[in-house]
Amino acid sequence: MASEIKIYCKNLEEYIEIRGGESMLEVSQRLKSRLGFDPICVTVNNKVRTLRFEVFAPVQVEFFDASSRLGDRVYILSLCMLLYKAVHDLYPDRVLRMEHSVANGTYCRLYGGDDAVVDASVVQTIKQRMEQLADADIPFVPHTELTADVVEKLKVQGLADKAQVLATTHNIYTTYFSLDDTIDSYYCHLAPSTACLKPFNLVAYKNGMLLLPRNIDRPNVACQPVAQDKVFDAFTEYNDLNRIIGIKNVGELNRAVENKYDIRTLITVAEAVHERKFAGIAYEIARRYKEGGARVVLLAGPSSSGKTTSSKRLGIQLMANLLVPKVISLDNYFVNRDDTPVDENGEKDFESLYALDLDLFNRDLNDLIAGKEVAMPTYNFEKGAREYRGDTLRLGPNTVLLMEGIHGLNPELTASIADDQKFRVYASALSTINIDDHNWLTTSDNRLLRRIVRDHKYRGTSARDTIARWPSVRRGERKWIFPYQENADAIFNSSLIFELGVMRDYAEEILRQVPRDVPEYAEASRLRHLLSFFEPISSKCVPGNSLLREFLGGSTFHY
């Protein structure tokens, strides 16, 4: 008979007795009425585990549902395996590739066969099979075996991309999942069963499919697609480049790292693509300026998207097009601290559009465009007040205003400025490299790792504090940035295909400093696992004007 042990449940803030070897799924079912929700995953000693994890000793546990930050990732990847299982059942000769997140869902393509565009009837057939599998309540069963054995099993099932990645990570053991007779591997744990994944939707989108999860705000319905054609095109441009250079996943990148000549060439090409994009944007601004428009250039983007370096490199290209950029900091237009709006928790919301003095800002811009000399404010952050210190600005011939800030694409920021006088640029790290065909690197993870490294180096902020603040940052982005992406006249993808290889050693050292006894350890552990798929790349290969230097240090620019 199994011995009784006590574990501490953070949800209930009390010890509970379980049988030694009992799974967290069994425990959660017993506690369901007290928890008040259906868990999809659990942390055991602050490390994410599948609910099928069995406990044999005293531990601390916390259960999470699909609406939580940890649970949402488990839910999305489980939904991806459900889609893969349906495709594998119906079209075993086709290759399913999860390309990237866009339009409220995950964009997927089918390759192989005649490689034709996926039509609505095929998508509907796949969706029906997914619904059948969800109704059948089939368990996602984890297995941990020698990596060499897992590689062979993946090859047999036609998942050569996953086999290649695992072969380059040099781990002795690997965990994979089975769903009935189908296996797959993911860098995160999965849900206990397919019944946890409803509702969802699958619709035809572009040349493929859009996998839509449940709506976080209305969990009884699936998300609806939103128009993001410009963002989609930016992803597609870089995916096409990856295919040309022959690297579309981490396994192929790791092979290139083994050949130092190849990786230096890869870095040179990736940096050249950035320079070409900056040059193209600057040329378009100059063309519009000559036609009487584009006096104001607004560069916006989410946290750690590289806005500062982007503005500097764009400024250089504007000068190459015989324009003089004059930089205005939106920070200088903050309202006095006492007038700052508050959020739903009653705390001052410095990321709100209304933390800026919009009337003064628009009045100054109009005067500058009209050729007037304007007294420029400076914000005293110690006093929390705007000051005037005698600084003035007048726009001379061939001069454009260049402003960088999170609200640049929001029409309300420059409501009194005619549209033809504005040129709006959206910058974000739209990650285009996949770990493998079913695991993609999210833009959020890409930016979070950048921010962890930058904040530690330049602000003395621990990884724990950066991770703890990230959900708040993301909420602000969803409210103030992402709804306006499609307003951009140009989109700059600031991601670099090689960057996580370069950042691996920097970030891992910082992430290891997160204590095991804090909630942020779960995210730190997941990020370290994500980085483990990348072979390290020496930062010596990265040029001084690279956007990546904004986070690593060693830039030729002054920040």
MARTORNU-745022 format. One record per residue (C-alpha): residue number from 1; residue in three letters; chain; y, x negated, z negated. Coordinates in Angstrom, 2 decimals, padded with zeros to 5 digits. Layout:
! MARTORNU-745022
     k     r   c        c2        c1        c3
   NUM   ALA   A         Y         X         Z
...
***
This chain:
! MARTORNU-745022
     k     r   c        c2        c1        c3
     1   MET   A    000.00    000.00    000.00
     2   ALA   A    003.43   -001.35    000.97
     3   SER   A    005.60   -002.44   -001.93
     4   GLU   A    008.89   -000.71   -002.70
     5   ILE   A    012.09   -002.73   -002.21
     6   LYS   A    015.75   -001.97   -002.73
     7   ILE   A    018.31   -002.39    000.02
     8   TYR   A    022.06   -001.78   -000.17
     9   CYS   A    023.46    000.81    002.27
    10   LYS   A    027.18    000.27    002.91
    11   ASN   A    027.57    003.76    004.37
    12   LEU   A    026.51    005.33    001.08
    13   GLU   A    027.79    002.48   -001.12
    14   GLU   A    024.56    002.45   -003.11
    15   TYR   A    021.11    000.92   -003.29
    16   ILE   A    018.23    002.85   -001.77
    17   GLU   A    014.50    002.34   -002.09
    18   ILE   A    012.36    001.81    001.02
    19   ARG   A    008.81    000.73    001.73
    20   GLY   A    008.37   -002.91    002.70
    21   GLY   A    008.02   -003.08    006.49
    22   GLU   A    009.73    000.26    007.05
    23   SER   A    011.92    000.43    010.16
    24   MET   A    015.63    001.20    009.98
    25   LEU   A    014.93    004.17    012.27
    26   GLU   A    012.65    005.71    009.66
    27   VAL   A    015.21    005.02    006.95
    28   SER   A    018.07    006.49    009.00
    29   GLN   A    016.09    009.66    009.69
    30   ARG   A    015.49    010.07    005.98
    31   LEU   A    019.21    009.55    005.25
    32   LYS   A    020.50    011.58    008.19
    33   SER   A    021.95    014.46    006.17
    34   ARG   A    023.77    012.05    003.88
    35   LEU   A    025.05    009.81    006.67
    36   GLY   A    026.50    012.78    008.56
    37   PHE   A    025.81    011.29    012.01
    38   ASP   A    022.99    010.08    014.27
    39   PRO   A    022.88    006.27    014.16
    40   ILE   A    022.29    004.29    017.34
    41   CYS   A    022.17    000.82    015.77
    42   VAL   A    022.37   -000.95    012.42
    43   THR   A    023.70   -004.20    011.00
    44   VAL   A    021.34   -006.05    008.69
    45   ASN   A    023.21   -008.65    006.63
    46   ASN   A    026.13   -008.18    009.05
    47   LYS   A    024.07   -008.88    012.17
    48   VAL   A    023.46   -006.15    014.76
    49   ARG   A    019.84   -005.04    015.02
    50   THR   A    017.91   -002.33    016.80
    51   LEU   A    017.00    000.63    014.61
    52   ARG   A    013.38   -000.38    015.16
    53   PHE   A    014.02   -003.49    013.05
    54   GLU   A    011.57   -003.65    010.13
    55   VAL   A    012.74   -004.80    006.71
    56   PHE   A    010.52   -006.74    004.31
    57   ALA   A    013.06   -008.03    001.78
    58   PRO   A    016.27   -006.88    000.05
    59   VAL   A    019.14   -006.74    002.55
    60   GLN   A    022.49   -005.07    003.12
    61   VAL   A    022.53   -002.52    005.94
    62   GLU   A    025.15   -000.40    007.67
    63   PHE   A    024.42    002.29    010.26
    64   PHE   A    026.65    002.97    013.30
    65   ASP   A    026.84    005.83    015.78
    66   ALA   A    027.66    005.61    019.49
    67   SER   A    031.39    006.22    018.89
    68   SER   A    031.77    003.03    016.85
    69   ARG   A    032.75   -000.30    018.36
    70   LEU   A    029.29   -001.80    017.80
    71   GLY   A    027.45    001.41    018.71
    72   ASP   A    029.38    001.93    021.94
    73   ARG   A    028.13   -001.38    023.36
    74   VAL   A    024.53   -000.54    022.41
    75   TYR   A    024.94    002.88    024.02
    76   ILE   A    026.38    001.53    027.30
    77   LEU   A    023.69   -001.12    027.78
    78   SER   A    020.94    001.35    026.88
    79   LEU   A    022.37    003.70    029.50
    80   CYS   A    022.21    000.83    031.99
    81   MET   A    018.51    000.31    031.30
    82   LEU   A    017.94    004.04    031.73
    83   LEU   A    019.59    003.80    035.16
    84   TYR   A    017.52    000.73    036.03
    85   LYS   A    014.31    002.52    034.99
    86   ALA   A    015.19    005.49    037.23
    87   VAL   A    015.96    003.22    040.21
    88   HIS   A    012.81    001.19    039.61
    89   ASP   A    010.71    004.38    039.58
    90   LEU   A    012.30    005.84    042.72
    91   TYR   A    013.26    002.82    044.82
    92   PRO   A    011.18   -000.15    043.63
    93   ASP   A    012.21   -002.28    046.64
    94   ARG   A    015.93   -001.96    045.92
    95   VAL   A    017.96   -004.26    043.67
    96   LEU   A    020.33   -002.59    041.20
    97   ARG   A    023.44   -004.56    040.31
    98   MET   A    025.95   -003.54    037.64
    99   GLU   A    029.15   -004.92    039.15
   100   HIS   A    031.91   -004.23    036.61
   101   SER   A    033.69   -001.61    034.49
   102   VAL   A    036.23    000.52    036.32
   103   ALA   A    037.52    004.11    036.52
   104   ASN   A    036.08    005.08    033.09
   105   GLY   A    032.58    003.93    033.95
   106   THR   A    030.36    001.13    035.27
   107   TYR   A    030.34    000.51    039.00
   108   CYS   A    026.83   -000.13    040.36
   109   ARG   A    025.42   -001.07    043.77
   110   LEU   A    021.98   -000.89    045.35
   111   TYR   A    020.96   -003.80    047.55
   112   GLY   A    017.91   -004.38    049.71
   113   GLY   A    016.19   -002.19    052.24
   114   ASP   A    018.73   -001.31    054.91
   115   ASP   A    021.53   -002.12    052.40
   116   ALA   A    023.26    001.09    053.46
   117   VAL   A    026.00    002.82    051.53
   118   VAL   A    024.50    004.95    048.77
   119   ASP   A    025.07    008.60    049.67
   120   ALA   A    025.51    011.53    047.29
   121   SER   A    021.93    012.79    047.74
   122   VAL   A    020.47    009.45    046.61
   123   VAL   A    022.79    009.38    043.61
   124   GLN   A    021.81    012.94    042.67
   125   THR   A    018.11    012.05    042.88
   126   ILE   A    018.63    009.06    040.59
   127   LYS   A    020.66    011.14    038.15
   128   GLN   A    017.92    013.79    037.95
   129   ARG   A    015.34    011.10    037.21
   130   MET   A    017.60    009.71    034.44
   131   GLU   A    017.87    013.18    032.92
   132   GLN   A    014.08    013.57    032.99
   133   LEU   A    013.67    010.24    031.21
   134   ALA   A    016.31    011.18    028.62
   135   ASP   A    014.59    014.50    027.93
   136   ALA   A    011.26    012.70    027.49
   137   ASP   A    012.66    010.75    024.49
   138   ILE   A    011.01    007.46    025.52
   139   PRO   A    011.47    004.58    023.05
   140   PHE   A    013.24    001.32    023.93
   141   VAL   A    010.73   -001.11    022.44
   142   PRO   A    011.85   -004.69    021.66
   143   HIS   A    009.47   -007.62    022.22
   144   THR   A    010.02   -011.27    021.28
   145   GLU   A    007.89   -013.81    023.13
   146   LEU   A    007.99   -017.35    024.45
   147   THR   A    010.82   -017.61    026.98
   148   ALA   A    008.47   -019.12    029.54
   149   ASP   A    006.23   -016.04    029.31
   150   VAL   A    009.20   -013.66    029.52
   151   VAL   A    010.47   -015.49    032.61
   152   GLU   A    007.15   -014.95    034.36
   153   LYS   A    007.10   -011.25    033.46
   154   LEU   A    010.63   -010.78    034.81
   155   LYS   A    009.70   -012.54    038.05
   156   VAL   A    006.71   -010.24    038.50
   157   GLN   A    009.01   -007.23    038.18
   158   GLY   A    011.43   -008.66    040.73
   159   LEU   A    014.17   -009.65    038.27
   160   ALA   A    014.60   -013.19    039.58
   161   ASP   A    018.26   -013.32    038.50
   162   LYS   A    017.32   -012.75    034.84
   163   ALA   A    014.49   -015.27    035.07
   164   GLN   A    016.93   -017.88    036.40
   165   VAL   A    019.44   -017.29    033.58
   166   LEU   A    016.78   -017.50    030.86
   167   ALA   A    015.37   -020.66    032.42
   168   THR   A    018.78   -022.35    032.09
   169   THR   A    019.42   -021.36    028.45
   170   HIS   A    016.52   -023.46    027.09
   171   ASN   A    015.73   -021.02    024.27
   172   ILE   A    012.15   -021.18    023.00
   173   TYR   A    011.89   -017.44    022.32
   174   THR   A    013.52   -014.49    024.07
   175   THR   A    013.74   -010.79    023.21
   176   TYR   A    013.30   -008.23    025.98
   177   PHE   A    012.83   -004.46    026.03
   178   SER   A    010.27   -002.14    027.53
   179   LEU   A    010.90    001.46    028.57
   180   ASP   A    007.52    002.92    029.35
   181   ASP   A    006.10    000.51    031.97
   182   THR   A    009.45   -001.07    032.88
   183   ILE   A    010.89   -004.18    031.21
   184   ASP   A    014.41   -005.58    031.13
   185   SER   A    016.52   -008.00    029.08
   186   TYR   A    019.97   -007.52    027.61
   187   TYR   A    022.27   -009.69    025.52
   188   CYS   A    022.62   -006.88    022.98
   189   HIS   A    020.13   -004.64    021.15
   190   LEU   A    019.39   -001.20    022.61
   191   ALA   A    019.17    002.34    021.28
   192   PRO   A    015.96    003.58    019.63
   193   SER   A    015.13    005.97    022.49
   194   THR   A    016.41    007.63    025.66
   195   ALA   A    017.21    010.88    023.83
   196   CYS   A    020.20    009.11    022.19
   197   LEU   A    021.99    008.70    025.52
   198   LYS   A    023.04    012.21    026.52
   199   PRO   A    025.41    013.29    027.85
   200   PHE   A    026.15    010.98    030.80
   201   ASN   A    026.91    011.33    034.48
   202   LEU   A    026.22    009.44    037.69
   203   VAL   A    028.42    010.01    040.74
   204   ALA   A    028.80    008.47    044.17
   205   TYR   A    031.74    006.04    044.14
   206   LYS   A    033.04    003.79    046.93
   207   ASN   A    029.92    002.14    048.42
   208   GLY   A    027.85    002.63    045.29
   209   MET   A    027.63    004.65    042.09
   210   LEU   A    029.71    005.13    038.97
   211   LEU   A    027.75    005.42    035.72
   212   LEU   A    029.85    007.50    033.32
   213   PRO   A    029.18    007.48    029.55
   214   ARG   A    030.00    010.20    027.05
   215   ASN   A    033.64    010.84    026.32
   216   ILE   A    034.53    009.21    023.00
   217   ASP   A    037.08    011.91    022.19
   218   ARG   A    034.78    014.74    023.32
   219   PRO   A    031.23    013.44    022.70
   220   ASN   A    029.58    016.59    024.07
   221   VAL   A    030.73    015.86    027.62
   222   ALA   A    030.64    012.83    029.92
   223   CYS   A    033.76    010.95    031.00
   224   GLN   A    035.50    011.93    034.21
   225   PRO   A    036.35    009.25    036.81
   226   VAL   A    039.98    008.16    036.98
   227   ALA   A    041.74    006.70    040.03
   228   GLN   A    041.76    002.89    039.86
   229   ASP   A    041.69    001.89    043.51
   230   LYS   A    043.95   -001.14    043.08
   231   VAL   A    041.95   -002.52    040.16
   232   PHE   A    038.73   -001.88    042.08
   233   ASP   A    040.08   -003.78    045.09
   234   ALA   A    040.99   -006.73    042.84
   235   PHE   A    037.42   -006.86    041.52
   236   THR   A    036.02   -006.58    045.04
   237   GLU   A    038.17   -009.45    046.34
   238   TYR   A    036.77   -011.83    043.74
   239   ASN   A    033.20   -010.58    044.10
   240   ASP   A    033.45   -011.36    047.81
   241   LEU   A    034.66   -014.87    046.95
   242   ASN   A    031.75   -015.37    044.55
   243   ARG   A    029.31   -014.46    047.30
   244   ILE   A    030.95   -016.94    049.68
   245   ILE   A    030.72   -019.83    047.20
   246   GLY   A    027.19   -018.76    046.28
   247   ILE   A    027.70   -018.01    042.58
   248   LYS   A    027.43   -014.43    041.41
   249   ASN   A    025.74   -014.87    038.02
   250   VAL   A    025.53   -017.29    035.12
   251   GLY   A    022.20   -018.74    036.22
   252   GLU   A    023.73   -019.91    039.49
   253   LEU   A    026.81   -021.21    037.63
   254   ASN   A    024.61   -023.19    035.26
   255   ARG   A    022.81   -024.75    038.22
   256   ALA   A    026.19   -025.83    039.60
   257   VAL   A    027.08   -027.40    036.24
   258   GLU   A    024.02   -029.62    036.52
   259   ASN   A    025.56   -031.04    039.70
   260   LYS   A    028.93   -032.38    038.56
   261   TYR   A    030.19   -032.61    042.14
   262   ASP   A    029.53   -028.91    042.69
   263   ILE   A    031.31   -027.82    039.49
   264   ARG   A    034.40   -029.89    040.30
   265   THR   A    034.49   -028.31    043.73
   266   LEU   A    034.04   -024.89    042.19
   267   ILE   A    036.96   -025.45    039.79
   268   THR   A    039.15   -026.70    042.62
   269   VAL   A    038.37   -023.63    044.73
   270   ALA   A    038.94   -021.21    041.84
   271   GLU   A    042.30   -022.79    041.02
   272   ALA   A    043.26   -022.73    044.70
   273   VAL   A    042.54   -018.98    044.79
   274   HIS   A    044.96   -018.49    041.88
   275   GLU   A    047.64   -020.53    043.63
   276   ARG   A    047.14   -018.61    046.87
   277   LYS   A    047.51   -015.32    044.99
   278   PHE   A    050.73   -016.43    043.27
   279   ALA   A    052.08   -017.60    046.62
   280   GLY   A    051.23   -014.28    048.27
   281   ILE   A    052.93   -012.26    045.53
   282   ALA   A    056.04   -014.46    045.68
   283   TYR   A    056.18   -014.14    049.46
   284   GLU   A    056.07   -010.34    049.22
   285   ILE   A    058.82   -010.33    046.58
   286   ALA   A    060.98   -012.56    048.79
   287   ARG   A    060.37   -010.31    051.80
   288   ARG   A    061.48   -007.24    049.88
   289   TYR   A    064.47   -009.11    048.43
   290   LYS   A    065.70   -009.94    051.94
   291   GLU   A    065.48   -006.22    052.75
   292   GLY   A    067.75   -005.41    049.78
   293   GLY   A    065.14   -004.67    047.10
   294   ALA   A    063.01   -006.40    044.45
   295   ARG   A    065.86   -007.60    042.22
   296   VAL   A    063.72   -007.11    039.12
   297   VAL   A    060.18   -008.52    038.81
   298   LEU   A    058.13   -007.00    035.98
   299   LEU   A    054.91   -008.73    034.94
   300   ALA   A    052.64   -006.79    032.58
   301   GLY   A    049.11   -007.06    031.29
   302   PRO   A    046.95   -006.74    028.18
   303   SER   A    046.56   -009.32    025.44
   304   SER   A    045.40   -012.80    026.51
   305   SER   A    045.58   -011.99    030.19
   306   GLY   A    047.63   -015.14    030.83
   307   LYS   A    050.98   -013.44    031.35
   308   THR   A    053.02   -016.42    030.15
   309   THR   A    051.47   -018.96    032.52
   310   SER   A    051.44   -016.36    035.29
   311   SER   A    055.20   -015.88    034.94
   312   LYS   A    055.78   -019.65    035.07
   313   ARG   A    053.59   -020.19    038.14
   314   LEU   A    055.04   -017.14    039.84
   315   GLY   A    058.52   -018.52    039.10
   316   ILE   A    057.63   -021.78    040.85
   317   GLN   A    056.40   -019.91    043.92
   318   LEU   A    059.57   -017.78    043.94
   319   MET   A    061.62   -020.98    044.07
   320   ALA   A    059.43   -022.18    046.94
   321   ASN   A    060.54   -018.98    048.69
   322   LEU   A    064.22   -019.89    048.02
   323   LEU   A    064.69   -017.42    045.17
   324   VAL   A    066.03   -018.30    041.72
   325   PRO   A    064.13   -016.59    038.88
   326   LYS   A    066.05   -015.78    035.72
   327   VAL   A    063.80   -014.95    032.80
   328   ILE   A    064.64   -012.18    030.34
   329   SER   A    062.53   -011.69    027.21
   330   LEU   A    061.84   -008.08    026.36
   331   ASP   A    061.45   -009.16    022.73
   332   ASN   A    065.22   -009.53    022.52
   333   TYR   A    065.57   -005.79    023.05
   334   PHE   A    063.58   -004.73    019.99
   335   VAL   A    065.34   -002.12    017.90
   336   ASN   A    066.31   -003.15    014.39
   337   ARG   A    063.20   -003.29    012.24
   338   ASP   A    064.22   -000.30    010.13
   339   ASP   A    064.33    001.79    013.33
   340   THR   A    060.88    000.75    014.55
   341   PRO   A    058.62    003.80    015.16
   342   VAL   A    055.51    004.23    013.04
   343   ASP   A    051.94    004.90    014.16
   344   GLU   A    049.52    007.59    012.97
   345   ASN   A    048.81    005.51    009.84
   346   GLY   A    052.48    005.30    008.92
   347   GLU   A    052.69    001.59    009.82
   348   LYS   A    055.40    000.12    012.05
   349   ASP   A    054.20    000.15    015.65
   350   PHE   A    055.72   -002.91    017.28
   351   GLU   A    053.66   -002.34    020.44
   352   SER   A    055.21    001.08    021.06
   353   LEU   A    057.52    001.41    024.04
   354   TYR   A    060.02    002.95    021.67
   355   ALA   A    060.17   -000.23    019.60
   356   LEU   A    062.54   -001.32    022.40
   357   ASP   A    066.15   -000.20    022.84
   358   LEU   A    065.57    001.40    026.23
   359   ASP   A    069.15    002.61    026.72
   360   LEU   A    070.64   -000.85    026.16
   361   PHE   A    067.97   -002.52    028.27
   362   ASN   A    068.53   -000.23    031.26
   363   ARG   A    072.32   -000.50    030.93
   364   ASP   A    072.15   -004.32    030.96
   365   LEU   A    069.77   -004.35    033.95
   366   ASN   A    072.01   -002.06    035.99
   367   ASP   A    075.06   -004.19    035.20
   368   LEU   A    073.23   -007.36    036.20
   369   ILE   A    072.02   -005.86    039.48
   370   ALA   A    075.62   -004.78    040.14
   371   GLY   A    076.74   -008.42    039.79
   372   LYS   A    078.43   -008.09    036.39
   373   GLU   A    078.33   -010.68    033.63
   374   VAL   A    076.33   -009.35    030.68
   375   ALA   A    076.24   -010.47    027.04
   376   MET   A    072.58   -011.13    026.32
   377   PRO   A    071.06   -010.26    022.93
   378   THR   A    068.74   -012.41    020.82
   379   TYR   A    066.35   -010.86    018.33
   380   ASN   A    066.29   -012.47    014.91
   381   PHE   A    062.71   -011.94    013.76
   382   GLU   A    063.44   -013.21    010.25
   383   LYS   A    066.15   -010.60    009.72
   384   GLY   A    064.51   -007.96    011.91
   385   ALA   A    067.78   -007.37    013.75
   386   ARG   A    069.33   -007.93    017.18
   387   GLU   A    072.17   -010.48    017.36
   388   TYR   A    074.69   -011.71    019.93
   389   ARG   A    075.24   -015.48    019.93
   390   GLY   A    077.53   -015.87    022.93
   391   ASP   A    074.78   -016.03    025.58
   392   THR   A    075.73   -014.41    028.89
   393   LEU   A    074.06   -013.90    032.25
   394   ARG   A    075.29   -013.16    035.75
   395   LEU   A    073.00   -013.02    038.77
   396   GLY   A    074.03   -015.38    041.55
   397   PRO   A    072.93   -015.33    045.18
   398   ASN   A    069.16   -015.20    045.77
   399   THR   A    068.52   -014.56    042.08
   400   VAL   A    065.84   -012.23    040.70
   401   LEU   A    065.19   -011.18    037.14
   402   LEU   A    061.69   -012.06    035.94
   403   MET   A    060.40   -010.23    032.86
   404   GLU   A    057.01   -010.46    031.17
   405   GLY   A    055.77   -007.90    028.66
   406   ILE   A    053.14   -005.26    027.99
   407   HIS   A    055.31   -002.32    029.12
   408   GLY   A    056.34   -003.65    032.51
   409   LEU   A    054.42   -001.02    034.50
   410   ASN   A    055.57    001.93    032.40
   411   PRO   A    058.16    003.85    034.47
   412   GLU   A    060.04    004.82    031.32
   413   LEU   A    060.88    001.18    030.56
   414   THR   A    063.13    000.95    033.63
   415   ALA   A    063.79    004.65    034.18
   416   SER   A    067.36    004.14    035.45
   417   ILE   A    066.43    001.37    037.93
   418   ALA   A    065.66    002.48    041.48
   419   ASP   A    062.04    001.88    042.47
   420   ASP   A    062.99   -000.25    045.48
   421   GLN   A    064.77   -002.65    043.11
   422   LYS   A    061.56   -003.28    041.12
   423   PHE   A    058.45   -005.29    041.91
   424   ARG   A    055.63   -004.74    039.40
   425   VAL   A    052.80   -007.21    038.85
   426   TYR   A    049.74   -006.45    036.73
   427   ALA   A    047.81   -009.44    035.35
   428   SER   A    044.43   -009.19    033.64
   429   ALA   A    041.24   -011.21    033.31
   430   LEU   A    039.12   -008.97    035.54
   431   SER   A    035.89   -010.89    034.96
   432   THR   A    033.82   -011.11    038.10
   433   ILE   A    030.81   -013.17    037.07
   434   ASN   A    027.74   -011.40    035.72
   435   ILE   A    025.26   -012.85    033.28
   436   ASP   A    022.64   -011.25    035.52
   437   ASP   A    022.37   -008.13    037.67
   438   HIS   A    022.30   -005.78    034.65
   439   ASN   A    024.59   -007.64    032.19
   440   TRP   A    028.21   -008.17    033.13
   441   LEU   A    030.94   -010.04    031.32
   442   THR   A    033.50   -007.47    030.20
   443   THR   A    037.22   -008.09    030.58
   444   SER   A    037.60   -007.29    026.87
   445   ASP   A    035.13   -010.00    025.79
   446   ASN   A    036.74   -012.48    028.18
   447   ARG   A    040.19   -011.84    026.71
   448   LEU   A    038.97   -011.74    023.10
   449   LEU   A    037.42   -015.20    023.45
   450   ARG   A    040.66   -016.50    024.96
   451   ARG   A    042.63   -015.04    022.07
   452   ILE   A    040.28   -016.45    019.43
   453   VAL   A    040.73   -019.96    020.84
   454   ARG   A    044.50   -019.62    021.35
   455   ASP   A    045.26   -018.02    017.97
   456   HIS   A    043.23   -020.66    016.16
   457   LYS   A    044.89   -023.54    017.99
   458   TYR   A    048.51   -022.39    018.07
   459   ARG   A    048.85   -019.87    015.23
   460   GLY   A    046.35   -021.09    012.67
   461   THR   A    044.60   -017.72    012.77
   462   SER   A    040.90   -017.57    011.93
   463   ALA   A    038.36   -016.00    014.26
   464   ARG   A    037.66   -013.46    011.52
   465   ASP   A    041.28   -012.28    011.50
   466   THR   A    041.49   -012.15    015.30
   467   ILE   A    038.28   -010.12    015.52
   468   ALA   A    039.47   -007.77    012.76
   469   ARG   A    042.73   -007.10    014.59
   470   TRP   A    041.15   -006.67    018.03
   471   PRO   A    040.35   -002.91    017.74
   472   SER   A    044.02   -002.24    016.97
   473   VAL   A    045.05   -004.34    019.97
   474   ARG   A    042.65   -002.42    022.18
   475   ARG   A    043.99    000.93    020.98
   476   GLY   A    047.51   -000.19    021.90
   477   GLU   A    046.33   -001.27    025.35
   478   ARG   A    044.64    002.04    026.02
   479   LYS   A    047.84    003.84    025.08
   480   TRP   A    050.58    001.64    026.52
   481   ILE   A    049.06   -000.49    029.31
   482   PHE   A    045.92    000.81    031.02
   483   PRO   A    047.34    004.23    032.03
   484   TYR   A    049.93    002.45    034.20
   485   GLN   A    047.76   -000.16    035.98
   486   GLU   A    047.88    001.65    039.29
   487   ASN   A    051.71    001.52    039.30
   488   ALA   A    051.50   -002.17    040.17
   489   ASP   A    052.76   -003.48    043.50
   490   ALA   A    050.37   -006.42    043.10
   491   ILE   A    047.41   -007.16    040.83
   492   PHE   A    046.65   -010.71    039.75
   493   ASN   A    043.14   -011.40    038.47
   494   SER   A    043.63   -014.19    035.93
   495   SER   A    039.93   -014.79    035.28
   496   LEU   A    038.30   -018.03    036.37
   497   ILE   A    034.63   -018.05    037.22
   498   PHE   A    034.03   -021.24    035.22
   499   GLU   A    036.14   -020.50    032.15
   500   LEU   A    033.51   -019.48    029.60
   501   GLY   A    031.60   -022.67    030.35
   502   VAL   A    034.75   -024.61    029.46
   503   MET   A    035.58   -022.43    026.45
   504   ARG   A    032.05   -022.46    025.03
   505   ASP   A    032.38   -025.53    022.80
   506   TYR   A    035.90   -024.55    021.68
   507   ALA   A    034.99   -020.97    020.80
   508   GLU   A    031.58   -021.64    019.24
   509   GLU   A    033.04   -024.03    016.69
   510   ILE   A    035.67   -021.47    015.66
   511   LEU   A    033.20   -018.57    015.59
   512   ARG   A    030.81   -020.52    013.34
   513   GLN   A    033.53   -020.49    010.68
   514   VAL   A    033.26   -016.70    010.24
   515   PRO   A    031.43   -016.17    006.91
   516   ARG   A    028.13   -014.30    006.93
   517   ASP   A    029.24   -011.92    004.18
   518   VAL   A    032.08   -010.23    006.13
   519   PRO   A    031.83   -007.35    008.66
   520   GLU   A    033.37   -009.51    011.43
   521   TYR   A    030.28   -011.71    011.36
   522   ALA   A    028.45   -009.16    013.53
   523   GLU   A    030.97   -009.57    016.35
   524   ALA   A    031.19   -013.34    015.88
   525   SER   A    027.40   -013.58    016.12
   526   ARG   A    027.33   -011.45    019.28
   527   LEU   A    030.03   -013.58    020.93
   528   ARG   A    028.16   -016.78    020.07
   529   HIS   A    025.04   -015.30    021.64
   530   LEU   A    027.04   -014.39    024.75
   531   LEU   A    028.40   -017.94    025.02
   532   SER   A    024.90   -019.38    024.67
   533   PHE   A    024.12   -018.24    028.21
   534   PHE   A    026.75   -020.64    029.61
   535   GLU   A    026.13   -024.35    030.10
   536   PRO   A    029.11   -026.30    028.67
   537   ILE   A    031.70   -027.59    031.14
   538   SER   A    034.05   -030.43    030.23
   539   SER   A    037.69   -029.39    029.93
   540   LYS   A    038.60   -032.70    031.56
   541   CYS   A    037.81   -031.01    034.88
   542   VAL   A    040.54   -028.38    034.34
   543   PRO   A    043.95   -029.24    035.87
   544   GLY   A    047.08   -029.25    033.72
   545   ASN   A    048.70   -026.28    035.46
   546   SER   A    045.60   -024.10    035.09
   547   LEU   A    046.11   -020.72    033.48
   548   LEU   A    043.24   -021.62    031.16
   549   ARG   A    045.42   -024.34    029.60
   550   GLU   A    047.54   -021.60    028.01
   551   PHE   A    044.61   -021.07    025.63
   552   LEU   A    042.97   -024.50    025.45
   553   GLY   A    046.10   -026.65    025.26
   554   GLY   A    047.03   -029.64    027.42
   555   SER   A    049.17   -027.63    029.84
   556   THR   A    051.86   -029.20    031.98
   557   PHE   A    053.99   -026.14    031.11
   558   HIS   A    056.03   -025.80    027.94
   559   TYR   A    055.32   -022.62    025.95
***
